Amino acid sequence: MLGSMAHMILIFVGFVAGMLGGLLGIGGSVVMIPAMVIVFTPAGRGDEIQQFQAAAMICNFLLIIPAVFRHQKSKAVVWDVWRWLAPAALAGIVLGVAASLLDIFKGNNQKYMKILFGLFLIYVAYKNFRKLFDNSDGTAKFVAKSCQTKWKKLCVGLPMGFSAGLLGIGGGALAVPALQLIIKLPLRNAIATSAATIMTIAWLGATVKNYGVQAAGDGSILESLRLAACLAPTAMIGSYFGGHLTHRLPLKIVRTAFISLMIVASFKMLQPGLELLQNLLSSR
């Protein structure tokens, strides 16, 4: 059972994850997974990243629903892009979950999963840092012709789903920049369309991940539900407000705070890699 302090922390983490997930269309795992590692490391549970990913994937589905509702209310979701993005992402998330359950990511090798996730967080911070200096961020006009190439949508959807399944994330941190770069969507449309795609694929990823983790003995569905019960209610509230703020606030202020959070979280996740490097140097 969760202690009262851990319970309160996860409730707060859920709100922050939901707010950022709804605001930036990325899901909430980039906040939830590092937070669960930090919260449970003193209790000897810091290596249960497969379990934390499984719980976060349940939350990703639940928290993104209010955000999509808010984005659709603002008519920001580009459904013509979504209907090609979603099938490719569904295939990708199954492949990603299967890859995450390979032996290299189990047991003592779970530290490599942390390193991989930490590097991913650095990537997220880098992509957002670049956007700080883009004066046209979110203001470009949507050009319908740029979204007519089906293979481009499929090429965005498949890696989005694969990264979501492999790392237990929403996939939006990869999809939002790709939708802007490849599909030429304005930022707010990219965020909204990414959120709609996450809503479409997260349920499948959560189902496959949780059954896979339990079958492999790396966690239990019951524990995932317990963790999700702490995170999801406030995450859904935060997601709705985050989706609202997407269409009301300048994103540069939020990006700055988000980048700072990603740097702190990536440092925590990369600690196993730093320890390996230190041991290697000391042995010489």
Beta strands, then each sheet from edge to edge (+ up, - down):
end
